[in-house]
Amino acid sequence: MKSLLNTENNQAQSKYGIVTGASRGIGRSIAIKSADNGVNLALCCQNNIDALNTLASDLREKYGITVMTFQADVGDPSAVQSMADQILQSFPHIDYMVNNAGISIIGLITDMSVEDWNRMVSVNLSSLFYMTKAIVPSMIHQKNGSILNISSMWGTAGASCEVAYSATKGGVNLFTKALARELAPSGIRVNAVAPGCVDTDMNAGFSEEEKRDLCDEIPLGRFASPDEIADAAWALMNLSYVTGQILGADGAFI
């Protein structure tokens, strides 16, 4: 009986979190930051499962935490529900949920196909609804939780040749603000970080000249590192009286 009580107490005191799009970039850095703070994790990605499994193994060895991995398309509601069911069967509660998975397509709106538009909406925006619908009931039951959405400065300002991306991230911002109001009575906080130019694979398509030109427009004079965005995300996730906020992390670009 004593052993069972100790196990239950340990589970109650332990922290559990979910990070989507965790195999690289900002998601990977948030996963590492969370692990460094003792959070047991469920991580998912769509394509880079080998990289994700390697990360999970490293985190288990270094921090002694539980790490689950999933290869799932968060733009597919059935895939999200299946993943959520497995997570909720394994974790006693969810303290953090980070909706980071996203895609970008650069080009004129007149050249964008209907399929590309629908795909971007499903991954960047609809995934938040799917994840929320699947996970939030458990947070409501425990009267606690912190949700962090990864937006973009273009969700506030809009970007030429990134109309669809800007539109979805603008949707993320208002989803965040509205959901924060809805879930606040249940003790659940919902916030977003809106990064600017970050040194990730998503921005690897820029030439060195284009990167220099962008840096010239950024008052801080450089791209952010994924770890810097993770630091901002972790801080925001743990501010107990802050909810419904979109934290700009763009070096004063906008």
ROVEX-714811 format. One record per residue: residue number from 1; chain; x, y, z of N, C-alpha, C in turn. Coordinates in steps of 0.05 Angstrom, whole numbers, plus 5000, padded with zeros to 4 digits. Example, Ala and Ser with C-alpha at 12.3 -4.5 7.8 and 13.67 -1.06 7.14 Angstrom:
<sites>
SITE   n chain   nu   nv   nw  cau  cav  caw   cu   cv   cw
SITE   1     A 5264 4886 5156 5246 4910 5156 5264 4934 5156
SITE   2     A 5257 4955 5142 5273 4979 5143 5258 5001 5157
</sites>
This chain:
<sites>
SITE   n chain   nu   nv   nw  cau  cav  caw   cu   cv   cw
SITE   1     A 5017 4976 5000 5000 5000 5000 5017 5025 5000
SITE   2     A 5039 5025 5017 5057 5048 5018 5070 5053 4991
SITE   3     A 5078 5032 4977 5090 5035 4951 5071 5047 4931
SITE   4     A 5045 5038 4932 5025 5049 4914 5020 5078 4920
SITE   5     A 5019 5086 4945 5015 5114 4952 5038 5131 4943
SITE   6     A 5062 5121 4946 5086 5136 4937 5085 5140 4907
SITE   7     A 5077 5119 4892 5075 5121 4863 5055 5142 4855
SITE   8     A 5031 5142 4869 5011 5161 4863 5020 5190 4869
SITE   9     A 5034 5193 4891 5044 5220 4899 5065 5229 4879
SITE  10     A 5082 5211 4870 5102 5219 4850 5090 5227 4824
SITE  11     A 5069 5213 4816 5055 5220 4791 5041 5247 4794
SITE  12     A 5030 5253 4818 5016 5278 4822 5036 5301 4821
SITE  13     A 5060 5297 4831 5080 5318 4832 5095 5321 4806
SITE  14     A 5097 5300 4790 5111 5301 4765 5096 5318 4745
SITE  15     A 5111 5329 4725 5099 5346 4704 5100 5330 4678
SITE  16     A 5079 5334 4662 5076 5320 4637 5068 5340 4615
SITE  17     A 5080 5337 4592 5075 5356 4570 5075 5343 4543
SITE  18     A 5064 5358 4524 5062 5350 4496 5074 5372 4478
SITE  19     A 5091 5364 4459 5102 5383 4440 5098 5372 4412
SITE  20     A 5084 5386 4395 5082 5377 4367 5104 5390 4350
SITE  21     A 5110 5377 4328 5132 5387 4311 5158 5388 4326
SITE  22     A 5165 5367 4341 5187 5368 4360 5213 5357 4349
SITE  23     A 5214 5349 4324 5239 5336 4314 5261 5356 4308
SITE  24     A 5254 5381 4304 5274 5400 4296 5265 5429 4304
SITE  25     A 5284 5448 4301 5277 5476 4304 5266 5483 4331
SITE  26     A 5246 5501 4330 5235 5511 4355 5223 5489 4372
SITE  27     A 5208 5471 4360 5196 5449 4375 5217 5432 4390
SITE  28     A 5239 5426 4376 5260 5411 4389 5272 5425 4413
SITE  29     A 5276 5451 4410 5288 5467 4431 5268 5469 4455
SITE  30     A 5242 5471 4449 5223 5472 4471 5222 5445 4486
SITE  31     A 5224 5423 4471 5225 5397 4483 5249 5395 4502
SITE  32     A 5272 5404 4493 5297 5402 4509 5294 5420 4534
SITE  33     A 5283 5444 4530 5279 5462 4553 5260 5450 4573
SITE  34     A 5239 5438 4564 5220 5425 4582 5232 5402 4597
SITE  35     A 5247 5386 4583 5261 5363 4595 5281 5372 4617
SITE  36     A 5295 5394 4611 5314 5405 4630 5300 5414 4655
SITE  37     A 5274 5419 4654 5258 5427 4677 5242 5404 4688
SITE  38     A 5249 5380 4680 5237 5356 4692 5210 5347 4681
SITE  39     A 5202 5357 4658 5177 5350 4647 5179 5324 4631
SITE  40     A 5161 5305 4637 5159 5281 4621 5144 5288 4595
SITE  41     A 5151 5277 4573 5142 5288 4547 5130 5267 4529
SITE  42     A 5110 5277 4514 5100 5263 4490 5107 5281 4466
SITE  43     A 5123 5271 4448 5133 5287 4425 5122 5275 4400
SITE  44     A 5116 5292 4380 5107 5282 4354 5119 5298 4332
SITE  45     A 5120 5285 4309 5128 5297 4284 5114 5282 4262
SITE  46     A 5116 5293 4238 5103 5278 4215 5124 5263 4199
SITE  47     A 5147 5274 4194 5166 5263 4175 5192 5253 4187
SITE  48     A 5203 5266 4207 5230 5261 4216 5230 5244 4241
SITE  49     A 5217 5220 4240 5214 5204 4264 5241 5193 4274
SITE  50     A 5260 5188 4256 5286 5179 4265 5300 5200 4282
SITE  51     A 5299 5225 4273 5310 5247 4289 5296 5250 4315
SITE  52     A 5269 5247 4315 5254 5250 4339 5260 5228 4359
SITE  53     A 5263 5203 4350 5270 5181 4367 5298 5184 4379
SITE  54     A 5316 5195 4364 5343 5201 4374 5342 5222 4396
SITE  55     A 5326 5243 4391 5323 5263 4412 5311 5252 4437
SITE  56     A 5290 5235 4434 5277 5223 4457 5297 5206 4473
SITE  57     A 5313 5191 4460 5333 5174 4473 5352 5191 4489
SITE  58     A 5361 5213 4476 5380 5231 4490 5368 5243 4515
SITE  59     A 5342 5251 4513 5329 5264 4535 5325 5245 4558
SITE  60     A 5317 5220 4551 5314 5200 4572 5340 5195 4587
SITE  61     A 5362 5192 4572 5388 5186 4585 5398 5210 4601
SITE  62     A 5395 5234 4591 5406 5257 4605 5389 5266 4629
SITE  63     A 5362 5265 4626 5345 5277 4647 5329 5256 4663
SITE  64     A 5330 5231 4655 5316 5210 4670 5286 5213 4669
SITE  65     A 5276 5223 4648 5247 5227 4645 5235 5207 4626
SITE  66     A 5208 5205 4626 5194 5189 4606 5189 5206 4581
SITE  67     A 5196 5194 4558 5191 5208 4533 5178 5189 4513
SITE  68     A 5154 5196 4504 5139 5181 4484 5142 5195 4457
SITE  69     A 5143 5180 4436 5145 5192 4409 5123 5182 4391
SITE  70     A 5113 5199 4373 5092 5192 4355 5098 5204 4328
SITE  71     A 5093 5189 4307 5093 5199 4280 5064 5204 4272
SITE  72     A 5057 5229 4271 5028 5236 4267 5026 5262 4252
SITE  73     A 5006 5263 4235 4999 5287 4220 4978 5302 4236
SITE  74     A 4986 5325 4249 4968 5339 4266 4946 5353 4250
SITE  75     A 4948 5354 4224 4927 5364 4207 4905 5344 4201
SITE  76     A 4908 5320 4213 4889 5298 4209 4875 5293 4236
SITE  77     A 4850 5299 4239 4837 5296 4265 4837 5268 4276
SITE  78     A 4835 5248 4259 4836 5220 4269 4863 5213 4279
SITE  79     A 4884 5223 4266 4912 5217 4276 4916 5231 4303
SITE  80     A 4906 5255 4306 4909 5269 4331 4894 5255 4353
SITE  81     A 4870 5246 4348 4855 5232 4369 4868 5206 4377
SITE  82     A 4878 5191 4357 4892 5167 4364 4917 5172 4381
SITE  83     A 4932 5192 4374 4956 5199 4390 4947 5208 4418
SITE  84     A 4927 5225 4420 4918 5235 4446 4909 5212 4464
SITE  85     A 4894 5193 4453 4885 5170 4468 4908 5155 4481
SITE  86     A 4929 5151 4466 4952 5137 4476 4967 5153 4498
SITE  87     A 4969 5179 4493 4982 5196 4513 4966 5196 4539
SITE  88     A 4940 5199 4538 4924 5201 4562 4922 5175 4577
SITE  89     A 4927 5153 4563 4928 5127 4576 4954 5123 4591
SITE  90     A 4975 5137 4583 5001 5134 4594 5008 5155 4615
SITE  91     A 4999 5179 4611 5005 5201 4629 4981 5207 4647
SITE  92     A 4985 5210 4673 4963 5215 4692 4949 5241 4688
SITE  93     A 4963 5261 4678 4952 5287 4672 4970 5301 4652
SITE  94     A 4961 5324 4641 4976 5340 4623 4979 5368 4634
SITE  95     A 5003 5376 4639 5009 5403 4649 5014 5424 4627
SITE  96     A 5027 5415 4606 5034 5433 4584 5027 5421 4557
SITE  97     A 5016 5437 4540 5012 5429 4512 5023 5451 4494
SITE  98     A 5043 5444 4477 5055 5463 4459 5047 5456 4430
SITE  99     A 5032 5473 4418 5024 5469 4390 5044 5484 4372
SITE 100     A 5064 5469 4363 5086 5481 4348 5087 5474 4319
SITE 101     A 5075 5451 4312 5077 5441 4284 5066 5462 4264
SITE 102     A 5081 5466 4243 5072 5485 4223 5087 5482 4197
SITE 103     A 5076 5492 4175 5089 5492 4149 5087 5519 4137
SITE 104     A 5104 5524 4117 5104 5550 4103 5108 5545 4074
SITE 105     A 5093 5560 4058 5097 5560 4029 5099 5588 4020
SITE 106     A 5121 5595 4007 5126 5622 3998 5120 5624 3968
SITE 107     A 5104 5644 3961 5097 5648 3933 5073 5666 3930
SITE 108     A 5067 5674 3906 5044 5691 3901 5018 5676 3906
SITE 109     A 4999 5690 3917 4973 5677 3923 4960 5666 3898
SITE 110     A 4965 5679 3876 4953 5671 3850 4965 5644 3840
SITE 111     A 4988 5638 3851 5002 5613 3843 4996 5590 3862
SITE 112     A 4983 5596 3884 4978 5575 3904 4955 5558 3896
SITE 113     A 4958 5532 3899 4936 5513 3892 4917 5511 3916
SITE 114     A 4893 5503 3910 4873 5498 3931 4883 5477 3951
SITE 115     A 4897 5457 3940 4908 5436 3958 4928 5447 3977
SITE 116     A 4946 5465 3968 4966 5477 3985 4953 5494 4006
SITE 117     A 4933 5510 3998 4919 5527 4017 4906 5510 4039
SITE 118     A 4891 5489 4031 4878 5472 4051 4897 5458 4069
SITE 119     A 4920 5450 4058 4940 5437 4074 4952 5455 4095
SITE 120     A 4957 5480 4087 4968 5499 4106 4948 5506 4128
SITE 121     A 4923 5509 4121 4903 5514 4141 4900 5491 4161
SITE 122     A 4901 5466 4150 4898 5443 4167 4921 5439 4187
SITE 123     A 4945 5444 4177 4969 5439 4195 4973 5463 4214
SITE 124     A 4971 5487 4204 4978 5511 4220 4955 5520 4238
SITE 125     A 4930 5515 4231 4908 5526 4246 4889 5504 4256
SITE 126     A 4879 5488 4238 4859 5467 4247 4871 5448 4268
SITE 127     A 4898 5444 4266 4911 5426 4285 4907 5436 4314
SITE 128     A 4906 5462 4318 4901 5472 4345 4874 5463 4356
SITE 129     A 4854 5464 4338 4827 5455 4346 4828 5425 4352
SITE 130     A 4841 5410 4335 4842 5381 4339 4855 5374 4365
SITE 131     A 4878 5387 4370 4893 5381 4395 4877 5390 4420
SITE 132     A 4865 5413 4418 4850 5424 4440 4826 5406 4446
SITE 133     A 4812 5398 4426 4788 5380 4430 4796 5354 4443
SITE 134     A 4820 5344 4436 4829 5318 4446 4840 5319 4474
SITE 135     A 4855 5340 4480 4870 5341 4505 4857 5358 4527
SITE 136     A 4844 5380 4520 4834 5399 4539 4814 5387 4559
SITE 137     A 4797 5369 4552 4779 5357 4572 4793 5347 4597
SITE 138     A 4817 5335 4592 4832 5324 4615 4843 5348 4632
SITE 139     A 4851 5370 4619 4860 5393 4634 4837 5406 4650
SITE 140     A 4814 5407 4638 4790 5418 4652 4784 5401 4677
SITE 141     A 4787 5374 4674 4781 5356 4696 4800 5362 4719
SITE 142     A 4826 5368 4713 4845 5373 4735 4846 5402 4743
SITE 143     A 4831 5420 4729 4830 5448 4735 4857 5461 4734
SITE 144     A 4873 5453 4715 4900 5464 4712 4912 5457 4685
SITE 145     A 4930 5474 4675 4943 5468 4650 4953 5494 4637
SITE 146     A 4972 5491 4620 4983 5513 4605 4986 5505 4575
SITE 147     A 4974 5521 4558 4975 5516 4529 4991 5538 4516
SITE 148     A 5010 5530 4499 5027 5550 4486 5026 5544 4456
SITE 149     A 5017 5564 4441 5016 5562 4412 5039 5578 4399
SITE 150     A 5051 5566 4378 5072 5581 4364 5060 5595 4340
SITE 151     A 5060 5621 4341 5049 5638 4320 5072 5649 4303
SITE 152     A 5070 5673 4294 5091 5686 4278 5086 5716 4278
SITE 153     A 5107 5732 4274 5103 5761 4271 5085 5767 4247
SITE 154     A 5086 5749 4227 5069 5754 4203 5039 5749 4209
SITE 155     A 5033 5736 4231 5005 5734 4239 4994 5761 4250
SITE 156     A 5012 5779 4256 5005 5806 4265 5007 5826 4242
SITE 157     A 5029 5824 4227 5034 5845 4207 5026 5836 4179
SITE 158     A 5027 5810 4173 5022 5801 4146 5047 5804 4129
SITE 159     A 5052 5784 4111 5076 5785 4094 5068 5780 4065
SITE 160     A 5079 5796 4048 5076 5792 4019 5088 5764 4011
SITE 161     A 5074 5751 3994 5082 5724 3984 5080 5703 4006
SITE 162     A 5068 5710 4029 5062 5690 4050 5034 5696 4060
SITE 163     A 5015 5700 4042 4988 5706 4050 4975 5684 4066
SITE 164     A 4977 5660 4056 4965 5637 4070 4977 5633 4097
SITE 165     A 5004 5634 4098 5018 5631 4124 5009 5653 4144
SITE 166     A 5009 5678 4134 5001 5700 4151 4972 5696 4161
SITE 167     A 4954 5688 4143 4927 5684 4151 4924 5663 4172
SITE 168     A 4938 5641 4169 4936 5619 4189 4947 5628 4216
SITE 169     A 4969 5643 4216 4981 5652 4241 4964 5674 4254
SITE 170     A 4951 5690 4238 4932 5709 4249 4909 5694 4262
SITE 171     A 4901 5672 4250 4881 5655 4263 4890 5643 4289
SITE 172     A 4916 5635 4290 4927 5625 4315 4925 5646 4337
SITE 173     A 4931 5671 4330 4930 5692 4350 4902 5695 4362
SITE 174     A 4882 5696 4345 4855 5700 4356 4844 5674 4369
SITE 175     A 4852 5651 4358 4846 5626 4372 4856 5626 4400
SITE 176     A 4881 5636 4403 4894 5637 4430 4878 5655 4448
SITE 177     A 4872 5679 4439 4858 5699 4456 4831 5689 4464
SITE 178     A 4816 5678 4445 4789 5669 4451 4789 5645 4469
SITE 179     A 4807 5625 4464 4808 5602 4481 4817 5608 4509
SITE 180     A 4834 5628 4512 4843 5637 4539 4819 5646 4555
SITE 181     A 4801 5661 4543 4778 5671 4557 4759 5647 4565
SITE 182     A 4757 5628 4546 4739 5605 4551 4749 5587 4573
SITE 183     A 4776 5583 4574 4787 5564 4593 4796 5575 4619
SITE 184     A 4798 5602 4621 4807 5614 4646 4792 5605 4671
SITE 185     A 4765 5603 4669 4750 5594 4693 4758 5566 4702
SITE 186     A 4770 5550 4684 4779 5523 4691 4808 5523 4700
SITE 187     A 4820 5546 4703 4848 5547 4713 4869 5541 4691
SITE 188     A 4861 5542 4666 4879 5536 4644 4887 5562 4630
SITE 189     A 4913 5565 4626 4923 5589 4613 4930 5582 4584
SITE 190     A 4926 5601 4566 4931 5598 4537 4945 5622 4527
SITE 191     A 4969 5618 4517 4985 5640 4506 4999 5632 4480
SITE 192     A 5011 5651 4467 5026 5645 4442 5052 5661 4441
SITE 193     A 5071 5650 4428 5096 5665 4422 5096 5669 4392
SITE 194     A 5102 5694 4384 5102 5701 4355 5131 5708 4347
SITE 195     A 5146 5688 4339 5174 5693 4331 5176 5709 4306
SITE 196     A 5199 5722 4303 5206 5734 4278 5224 5716 4262
SITE 197     A 5246 5725 4252 5265 5709 4236 5281 5691 4255
SITE 198     A 5278 5665 4252 5292 5646 4269 5310 5628 4252
SITE 199     A 5332 5621 4262 5351 5604 4247 5342 5575 4248
SITE 200     A 5323 5568 4231 5312 5541 4230 5311 5532 4201
SITE 201     A 5304 5506 4198 5302 5495 4171 5281 5509 4154
SITE 202     A 5260 5520 4167 5239 5534 4152 5250 5558 4137
SITE 203     A 5271 5570 4149 5283 5593 4136 5309 5587 4121
SITE 204     A 5315 5561 4118 5340 5553 4105 5340 5559 4075
SITE 205     A 5316 5564 4064 5314 5570 4035 5324 5597 4027
SITE 206     A 5328 5615 4047 5338 5641 4041 5368 5639 4034
SITE 207     A 5377 5655 4015 5405 5656 4008 5419 5673 4030
SITE 208     A 5445 5671 4030 5461 5687 4050 5456 5717 4046
SITE 209     A 5453 5725 4021 5448 5753 4015 5420 5761 4026
SITE 210     A 5401 5744 4022 5374 5750 4032 5373 5751 4062
SITE 211     A 5389 5733 4075 5390 5734 4104 5403 5760 4114
SITE 212     A 5424 5769 4100 5437 5794 4108 5418 5817 4105
SITE 213     A 5402 5817 4083 5383 5838 4079 5362 5838 4101
SITE 214     A 5353 5814 4109 5333 5813 4131 5345 5823 4157
SITE 215     A 5370 5815 4162 5383 5824 4187 5386 5854 4188
SITE 216     A 5389 5866 4165 5391 5895 4164 5365 5909 4172
SITE 217     A 5342 5894 4169 5316 5905 4176 5309 5899 4205
SITE 218     A 5324 5881 4218 5318 5874 4246 5334 5892 4264
SITE 219     A 5321 5907 4282 5336 5925 4300 5358 5911 4316
SITE 220     A 5353 5886 4324 5374 5872 4339 5396 5861 4320
SITE 221     A 5391 5863 4294 5412 5857 4275 5419 5828 4269
SITE 222     A 5401 5810 4277 5407 5781 4273 5382 5765 4275
SITE 223     A 5384 5740 4265 5362 5720 4270 5363 5711 4299
SITE 224     A 5340 5702 4309 5340 5689 4335 5349 5660 4332
SITE 225     A 5358 5648 4353 5363 5620 4354 5338 5606 4364
SITE 226     A 5334 5580 4357 5311 5565 4368 5311 5565 4398
SITE 227     A 5335 5563 4410 5337 5563 4439 5326 5589 4452
SITE 228     A 5330 5611 4438 5320 5636 4449 5289 5637 4449
SITE 229     A 5278 5626 4428 5248 5624 4427 5238 5604 4448
SITE 230     A 5253 5583 4452 5245 5563 4473 5246 5576 4500
SITE 231     A 5266 5593 4505 5267 5607 4531 5243 5624 4535
SITE 232     A 5235 5639 4514 5211 5656 4516 5186 5639 4520
SITE 233     A 5184 5617 4506 5161 5599 4508 5159 5587 4537
SITE 234     A 5181 5577 4547 5180 5565 4574 5172 5586 4595
SITE 235     A 5183 5610 4593 5176 5631 4612 5146 5637 4611
SITE 236     A 5135 5640 4587 5107 5647 4583 5089 5624 4593
SITE 237     A 5098 5599 4588 5082 5576 4597 5079 5575 4627
SITE 238     A 5097 5588 4642 5097 5585 4670 5090 5610 4686
SITE 239     A 5080 5630 4672 5071 5655 4686 5042 5650 4695
SITE 240     A 5038 5648 4721 5013 5638 4732 4989 5657 4728
SITE 241     A 4994 5683 4723 4971 5702 4720 4971 5714 4692
SITE 242     A 4984 5702 4673 4985 5713 4646 4971 5693 4627
SITE 243     A 4951 5703 4614 4937 5686 4594 4925 5704 4573
SITE 244     A 4921 5692 4549 4910 5707 4527 4929 5726 4514
SITE 245     A 4956 5722 4518 4976 5740 4508 4991 5729 4484
SITE 246     A 4998 5747 4466 5015 5740 4443 5042 5754 4447
SITE 247     A 5062 5739 4454 5088 5750 4460 5105 5752 4434
SITE 248     A 5111 5776 4426 5128 5780 4403 5157 5774 4410
SITE 249     A 5170 5757 4393 5198 5751 4397 5212 5754 4370
SITE 250     A 5213 5780 4361 5222 5786 4334 5244 5806 4332
SITE 251     A 5257 5811 4354 5280 5830 4354 5271 5858 4346
SITE 252     A 5246 5865 4352 5234 5891 4346 5230 5896 4316
SITE 253     A 5227 5874 4301 5223 5876 4272 5197 5891 4267
SITE 254     A 5176 5884 4282 5150 5897 4278 5141 5911 4304
</sites>
